[in-house]
Amino acid sequence: MDIASIDEFDVAGKRVLLRVDINSPLDPETKRISNENRLNKSIPTIADLAAAGARLVIIAHQGDVLDYHNLITTEEHADKLSEKLGRPVAFIDDVAGPAARARITELQDGEILLLDNIRIYGEELSSFELAVKQTPAEMTQTYLVRHLAPLFDLYVNDAFAAAHRNAPSMVAFQELLPSAGGRLLIREVEMLQSVAVDPKRPCVFALGGLKISDAFSMMSQVLSQGTADLVITSGVTGEIMLLASGHSLGSGSENFVSDRGLETFVPIAKDYLERFPGQILTPTDVAIDDAGRHELPVTALPVDDLIIDIGEETIARYEEILAGAQTIFVNGPPGIYEREEGAEGTRRLWNAVAASSGTTVIGGGDTVASAAAFVDLDDISYVSTGGGALVRYLSGAELPLLKAMRRRDG
């Protein structure tokens, strides 16, 4: 890997700027952090840098324009990090202004300071990224980078979940400072390389869920590149594949698809089925909500009731495939797992993944949430913090962060 590790630098007495992704779900009523997974994942890098005597300053975001309800201060994050580290993490309600800069220069060896939410600056918002196209070199003139970079000896990025973001805090500091990847960033890339570059065979991708754009962006890449030996489909992804195979689903499911504009994926699915014969498996039976769970073969479709899950025959077939796989990647649950009548496929496939002796990798909010509902996440080889970044990586897209980190060698 051509990304430097923090182990390559002597950080004792040095000011280190660490970019993490601790963007966390909030309770809608209390506005308090409701899931601490990303906070937990950030601990090893923070702990190691502080223990090595770095004067450590952490920058992070919380919320964005599209989820403005989550755009709050990072003060609670500092409290949570203090508890987890067993040492103080100071907080200042400033990012790169005079107060923050003064506090940074006062730091002593081993001290940790978390700055406020960097998205108080417009240049860090996703809407800015979309509207104003800047190169990393141009971003060095943004307020954040101009005022913080001169204060530091080293920039460390541990924010893989935001690796798809072309933002100053992610790609511009590398232009001005020696840079290294944190423990989490390097671990994430290593695990995804083990899936995308040289997976143990057979390699199976299990693609389901509602966000089918993710599934379709990955499917062509992993099959055309020979990464995946087999793709098993379920959820709305499986329904689109059934439509592409010539099956009519019925009004309930077809209205669900058309109301969300997902029928545009049907021609793409037809193309995939033709280009990769025998490598994309579709459900042979489904479950519908007919005053409770009712299963029927796809040959009995169409029906007016909504499809809520895959059926027993499909579940058993997919279980057997997963049991024989040496590498498994999962994105999206097979059914409406939040309802008991739609949970059987998700429950059993997640148990098959957890029982696998091979390498198992998952990521994405709904994927992780569905797995956590039925299995111990410790039984999964790797749970990625990434959603969009993970999908783009496995889709063959170049991630701005990784490009910026590799640029250190010219």
PLY file of the C-alpha trace (Angstrom):
ply
format ascii 1.0
element vertex 410
property float x
property float y
property float z
element edge 409
property int vertex1
property int vertex2
end_header
0.00 0.00 0.00
1.44 3.36 -1.00
-0.06 5.26 1.94
2.26 6.10 4.83
1.45 4.72 8.27
1.64 6.75 11.48
4.33 4.26 12.56
6.67 5.88 10.04
6.68 9.18 11.96
8.10 10.25 15.31
5.22 12.30 16.67
6.53 13.02 20.16
6.22 16.73 20.83
4.82 17.33 17.34
1.50 18.93 16.52
-0.61 16.40 14.64
-3.87 17.22 12.86
-6.12 14.16 12.71
-9.19 14.02 10.45
-11.65 11.36 11.62
-15.20 10.46 10.65
-17.24 10.30 13.84
-20.43 11.50 12.15
-22.99 9.65 14.27
-26.74 8.98 14.18
-28.73 11.09 16.62
-31.87 10.41 18.60
-34.47 12.60 16.83
-35.99 13.71 20.13
-32.94 14.31 22.35
-30.38 15.13 19.63
-27.95 12.91 21.53
-25.70 10.34 19.86
-27.60 7.06 19.43
-24.92 4.86 17.85
-21.23 5.00 18.77
-19.76 2.65 16.14
-17.68 5.30 14.36
-16.51 6.77 17.65
-15.35 3.31 18.71
-13.53 2.76 15.42
-11.60 6.03 15.82
-10.13 5.12 19.20
-7.02 3.09 18.16
-5.50 5.91 16.11
-6.28 8.59 18.69
-4.93 6.43 21.54
-1.71 5.55 19.71
-0.91 9.13 18.69
-1.58 10.51 22.17
0.42 7.72 23.82
3.34 8.53 21.53
3.37 12.11 22.84
1.68 13.91 19.96
0.00 17.23 20.58
-3.15 16.01 18.94
-5.90 18.09 17.35
-8.93 16.31 15.91
-11.21 17.66 13.19
-14.49 16.01 12.23
-17.92 16.69 10.79
-21.42 15.97 12.05
-24.39 16.24 9.70
-24.64 18.11 6.40
-27.07 20.07 4.26
-29.01 16.94 3.32
-29.34 15.86 6.96
-29.47 19.27 8.59
-31.19 17.79 11.63
-27.85 16.11 12.43
-25.77 19.26 11.95
-24.84 19.90 15.59
-21.75 20.71 17.63
-19.15 18.00 18.30
-19.06 18.72 22.05
-20.79 15.45 22.96
-18.32 13.60 20.75
-15.49 14.95 22.90
-17.18 13.67 26.05
-17.71 10.23 24.48
-14.09 10.03 23.31
-12.87 10.99 26.79
-14.85 8.14 28.31
-13.58 5.61 25.79
-9.94 6.68 25.97
-9.81 7.09 29.72
-8.08 10.45 29.28
-9.34 14.00 28.69
-10.36 15.15 25.24
-10.77 18.91 25.39
-13.32 20.71 23.22
-13.47 24.24 21.84
-16.45 25.74 20.02
-14.25 27.08 17.26
-12.51 25.42 14.30
-9.89 27.66 12.71
-10.59 31.06 14.23
-8.32 32.94 16.64
-9.57 31.08 19.72
-8.94 27.68 18.20
-5.52 28.66 16.89
-4.47 30.00 20.28
-5.64 26.84 22.03
-3.77 24.66 19.52
-0.48 26.46 20.18
-0.91 25.88 23.93
-1.22 22.10 23.67
1.30 19.97 25.57
2.67 16.53 24.72
-0.05 13.85 24.82
-2.93 16.33 25.08
-5.98 15.96 22.82
-8.24 18.71 21.51
-11.38 18.21 19.42
-12.39 21.24 17.37
-16.01 22.05 16.65
-17.96 20.71 13.67
-15.97 21.64 10.53
-19.20 21.95 8.56
-19.85 25.30 10.14
-17.75 26.35 7.13
-19.57 26.39 3.79
-16.48 25.05 2.02
-16.89 21.75 3.91
-20.54 21.20 2.95
-21.45 18.69 0.25
-23.41 21.40 -1.59
-20.19 23.45 -1.88
-18.37 20.46 -3.32
-21.07 20.00 -5.95
-21.33 23.68 -6.88
-17.67 24.76 -6.71
-15.21 22.44 -8.39
-11.77 22.92 -6.89
-8.53 21.01 -7.08
-6.73 20.08 -3.84
-4.14 22.77 -4.62
-6.90 25.39 -4.94
-8.41 24.20 -1.66
-5.25 25.19 0.19
-6.60 28.74 0.03
-9.80 27.90 1.92
-10.19 29.38 5.38
-9.83 26.04 7.14
-6.59 25.01 5.46
-4.94 28.45 5.36
-5.38 28.93 9.08
-4.69 25.41 10.38
-1.95 23.97 8.15
0.84 26.33 9.35
0.32 25.16 12.93
1.03 21.47 12.31
3.90 19.07 11.64
1.85 16.12 10.38
-1.60 15.47 8.89
-3.25 12.10 9.58
-6.47 10.95 7.93
-8.52 8.15 9.46
-11.86 9.01 7.79
-12.48 6.26 5.24
-16.25 6.73 5.50
-15.77 10.19 3.95
-13.14 9.06 1.43
-15.47 9.84 -1.49
-15.67 13.49 -0.44
-13.55 16.02 -2.34
-13.44 18.48 0.56
-10.60 20.63 1.94
-10.36 18.70 5.21
-9.99 15.47 3.22
-7.66 16.29 0.31
-5.95 19.67 0.75
-3.75 19.33 3.83
-1.72 16.68 1.97
-0.56 19.46 -0.36
1.16 21.25 2.53
2.04 18.69 5.20
3.62 15.25 5.50
0.64 12.87 5.63
-0.21 9.43 6.95
-3.16 7.10 7.12
-4.60 6.22 10.50
-5.18 2.69 11.78
-8.79 2.57 10.57
-8.11 3.99 7.11
-5.34 1.51 6.37
-7.36 -1.40 7.78
-10.39 -0.43 5.67
-8.35 -0.28 2.46
-6.56 -3.55 3.23
-9.84 -5.38 3.79
-11.48 -3.96 0.69
-8.42 -4.81 -1.38
-8.75 -8.38 -0.12
-12.25 -8.42 -1.61
-11.69 -6.34 -4.74
-8.19 -7.34 -5.82
-7.41 -10.89 -4.76
-10.36 -12.55 -3.01
-10.28 -16.15 -1.89
-12.49 -18.29 -4.14
-15.33 -18.70 -4.55
-16.20 -15.05 -3.98
-19.90 -14.26 -3.58
-21.57 -10.84 -3.53
-25.00 -10.82 -1.85
-26.84 -7.70 -3.04
-30.24 -6.69 -1.77
-31.88 -3.79 -0.02
-33.72 -0.77 -1.36
-30.80 1.40 -2.48
-30.32 -0.51 -5.70
-28.10 2.11 -7.32
-25.34 0.80 -5.04
-25.94 -2.79 -6.12
-26.01 -1.96 -9.82
-22.89 0.21 -9.70
-20.96 -2.66 -8.12
-22.43 -5.58 -10.04
-21.01 -4.86 -13.47
-17.59 -3.96 -12.08
-17.09 -7.03 -9.90
-18.35 -9.43 -12.57
-16.52 -7.91 -15.54
-13.28 -7.72 -13.55
-13.69 -11.29 -12.29
-13.80 -10.15 -8.66
-17.05 -11.97 -7.94
-17.72 -15.52 -9.07
-21.41 -15.21 -8.25
-23.91 -12.51 -7.34
-27.02 -13.51 -5.42
-29.82 -10.96 -5.54
-32.72 -10.26 -3.21
-34.73 -7.32 -1.94
-35.68 -4.72 -4.53
-32.49 -5.61 -6.45
-33.87 -9.13 -6.87
-37.26 -7.78 -7.92
-35.68 -5.65 -10.64
-33.83 -8.74 -11.86
-37.11 -10.67 -11.96
-38.71 -7.91 -14.03
-35.71 -8.02 -16.36
-36.18 -11.79 -16.67
-39.74 -11.28 -17.95
-41.68 -11.84 -14.72
-44.58 -9.56 -13.88
-44.62 -8.91 -10.11
-48.08 -7.47 -9.68
-49.46 -4.07 -8.78
-48.17 -3.85 -5.21
-44.50 -4.38 -5.98
-44.52 -2.77 -9.42
-46.12 0.39 -8.02
-43.46 0.38 -5.28
-40.76 0.24 -7.96
-42.29 2.86 -10.27
-43.13 5.29 -7.43
-39.39 5.46 -6.70
-38.30 5.70 -10.33
-36.50 2.36 -10.12
-37.94 0.95 -13.33
-35.05 2.67 -15.13
-32.82 -0.12 -13.81
-34.74 -2.85 -15.65
-32.94 -2.38 -19.01
-29.62 -2.31 -17.16
-30.57 -5.54 -15.40
-31.42 -7.17 -18.76
-28.01 -6.19 -20.07
-26.28 -7.65 -17.01
-28.18 -10.92 -17.26
-27.16 -11.24 -20.92
-23.53 -10.28 -20.35
-23.01 -12.50 -17.30
-25.10 -15.63 -17.90
-25.34 -17.90 -14.88
-23.46 -15.51 -12.61
-26.43 -13.49 -11.34
-28.94 -15.53 -9.36
-32.49 -14.33 -8.86
-35.17 -15.49 -6.40
-37.21 -18.55 -7.36
-39.86 -17.86 -4.72
-40.95 -14.87 -2.69
-42.99 -13.98 0.37
-45.88 -11.52 0.24
-47.85 -9.77 2.93
-51.32 -11.31 2.75
-52.61 -10.86 6.28
-49.31 -12.44 7.32
-46.43 -14.12 5.53
-47.42 -16.15 2.50
-44.88 -17.74 0.14
-45.31 -18.54 -3.53
-43.04 -19.42 -6.50
-42.21 -16.65 -8.93
-44.11 -18.63 -11.57
-47.28 -17.80 -9.58
-46.69 -14.07 -9.99
-48.18 -11.52 -10.54
-50.04 -10.82 -7.31
-51.44 -7.57 -6.01
-49.82 -7.89 -2.57
-46.41 -6.37 -1.84
-43.40 -8.68 -1.96
-41.70 -8.44 1.44
-39.03 -11.15 1.37
-37.49 -14.08 -0.48
-39.08 -17.50 0.05
-37.89 -20.74 1.64
-36.54 -22.31 -1.56
-34.47 -19.22 -2.37
-33.27 -18.90 1.22
-32.09 -22.51 1.29
-30.33 -22.17 -2.06
-28.56 -18.96 -0.98
-27.60 -20.51 2.38
-25.87 -23.36 0.57
-23.98 -20.93 -1.68
-22.84 -18.83 1.27
-21.72 -21.92 3.18
-19.36 -22.80 0.32
-17.96 -19.31 -0.24
-14.49 -18.27 0.87
-15.14 -14.54 0.43
-18.53 -12.90 1.01
-19.49 -9.28 0.56
-22.99 -8.15 1.58
-24.80 -4.95 0.74
-28.48 -4.66 1.63
-30.96 -6.94 3.45
-33.11 -9.47 1.52
-36.46 -8.29 2.86
-38.40 -5.89 5.07
-36.59 -7.20 8.13
-38.11 -4.67 10.52
-41.41 -6.61 10.26
-41.49 -10.20 11.51
-43.34 -11.48 8.45
-40.58 -10.07 6.23
-37.57 -10.96 8.37
-36.97 -14.67 7.67
-34.66 -14.22 4.68
-32.59 -11.55 6.40
-32.34 -13.58 9.62
-31.20 -16.77 7.95
-28.82 -15.25 5.43
-27.12 -13.18 8.10
-26.71 -16.30 10.22
-25.19 -18.06 7.22
-22.74 -15.18 6.76
-21.85 -15.14 10.45
-21.24 -18.90 10.40
-18.96 -18.72 7.37
-15.33 -19.80 7.78
-14.35 -17.47 4.93
-13.69 -13.73 4.84
-16.90 -11.73 5.31
-17.15 -7.98 4.71
-20.16 -5.71 5.12
-20.80 -1.98 5.10
-23.45 0.67 4.72
-25.93 1.89 7.31
-28.94 -0.33 6.57
-26.73 -3.36 5.94
-25.00 -3.04 9.29
-28.28 -2.30 11.08
-29.93 -5.41 9.62
-26.92 -7.57 10.52
-26.85 -6.25 14.08
-30.52 -7.18 14.46
-29.81 -10.89 13.95
-26.15 -11.73 14.58
-23.18 -10.66 16.67
-21.18 -8.26 14.49
-18.01 -9.75 16.00
-18.77 -12.84 13.90
-18.28 -10.77 10.72
-14.65 -10.52 9.55
-14.93 -6.82 8.84
-17.66 -4.23 9.32
-16.76 -1.18 7.25
-17.55 2.33 8.45
-18.08 3.30 4.83
-21.30 3.51 2.90
-20.83 5.65 -0.19
-17.04 5.31 -0.02
-17.23 1.53 0.18
-19.63 1.26 -2.76
-17.53 3.57 -4.92
-14.35 1.68 -4.09
-15.87 -1.66 -5.07
-17.37 -0.02 -8.16
-13.88 0.79 -9.38
-14.15 4.54 -8.82
-11.10 6.45 -7.63
-11.66 7.89 -4.16
-10.43 11.48 -3.74
-8.93 10.77 -0.32
-6.86 7.79 -1.44
-5.60 9.73 -4.46
-4.58 12.60 -2.17
-2.83 10.31 0.31
-0.85 8.58 -2.44
0.27 11.88 -3.94
2.91 12.26 -1.20
5.39 10.31 -3.34
4.73 12.50 -6.38
0 1
1 2
2 3
3 4
4 5
5 6
6 7
7 8
8 9
9 10
10 11
11 12
12 13
13 14
14 15
15 16
16 17
17 18
18 19
19 20
20 21
21 22
22 23
23 24
24 25
25 26
26 27
27 28
28 29
29 30
30 31
31 32
32 33
33 34
34 35
35 36
36 37
37 38
38 39
39 40
40 41
41 42
42 43
43 44
44 45
45 46
46 47
47 48
48 49
49 50
50 51
51 52
52 53
53 54
54 55
55 56
56 57
57 58
58 59
59 60
60 61
61 62
62 63
63 64
64 65
65 66
66 67
67 68
68 69
69 70
70 71
71 72
72 73
73 74
74 75
75 76
76 77
77 78
78 79
79 80
80 81
81 82
82 83
83 84
84 85
85 86
86 87
87 88
88 89
89 90
90 91
91 92
92 93
93 94
94 95
95 96
96 97
97 98
98 99
99 100
100 101
101 102
102 103
103 104
104 105
105 106
106 107
107 108
108 109
109 110
110 111
111 112
112 113
113 114
114 115
115 116
116 117
117 118
118 119
119 120
120 121
121 122
122 123
123 124
124 125
125 126
126 127
127 128
128 129
129 130
130 131
131 132
132 133
133 134
134 135
135 136
136 137
137 138
138 139
139 140
140 141
141 142
142 143
143 144
144 145
145 146
146 147
147 148
148 149
149 150
150 151
151 152
152 153
153 154
154 155
155 156
156 157
157 158
158 159
159 160
160 161
161 162
162 163
163 164
164 165
165 166
166 167
167 168
168 169
169 170
170 171
171 172
172 173
173 174
174 175
175 176
176 177
177 178
178 179
179 180
180 181
181 182
182 183
183 184
184 185
185 186
186 187
187 188
188 189
189 190
190 191
191 192
192 193
193 194
194 195
195 196
196 197
197 198
198 199
199 200
200 201
201 202
202 203
203 204
204 205
205 206
206 207
207 208
208 209
209 210
210 211
211 212
212 213
213 214
214 215
215 216
216 217
217 218
218 219
219 220
220 221
221 222
222 223
223 224
224 225
225 226
226 227
227 228
228 229
229 230
230 231
231 232
232 233
233 234
234 235
235 236
236 237
237 238
238 239
239 240
240 241
241 242
242 243
243 244
244 245
245 246
246 247
247 248
248 249
249 250
250 251
251 252
252 253
253 254
254 255
255 256
256 257
257 258
258 259
259 260
260 261
261 262
262 263
263 264
264 265
265 266
266 267
267 268
268 269
269 270
270 271
271 272
272 273
273 274
274 275
275 276
276 277
277 278
278 279
279 280
280 281
281 282
282 283
283 284
284 285
285 286
286 287
287 288
288 289
289 290
290 291
291 292
292 293
293 294
294 295
295 296
296 297
297 298
298 299
299 300
300 301
301 302
302 303
303 304
304 305
305 306
306 307
307 308
308 309
309 310
310 311
311 312
312 313
313 314
314 315
315 316
316 317
317 318
318 319
319 320
320 321
321 322
322 323
323 324
324 325
325 326
326 327
327 328
328 329
329 330
330 331
331 332
332 333
333 334
334 335
335 336
336 337
337 338
338 339
339 340
340 341
341 342
342 343
343 344
344 345
345 346
346 347
347 348
348 349
349 350
350 351
351 352
352 353
353 354
354 355
355 356
356 357
357 358
358 359
359 360
360 361
361 362
362 363
363 364
364 365
365 366
366 367
367 368
368 369
369 370
370 371
371 372
372 373
373 374
374 375
375 376
376 377
377 378
378 379
379 380
380 381
381 382
382 383
383 384
384 385
385 386
386 387
387 388
388 389
389 390
390 391
391 392
392 393
393 394
394 395
395 396
396 397
397 398
398 399
399 400
400 401
401 402
402 403
403 404
404 405
405 406
406 407
407 408
408 409
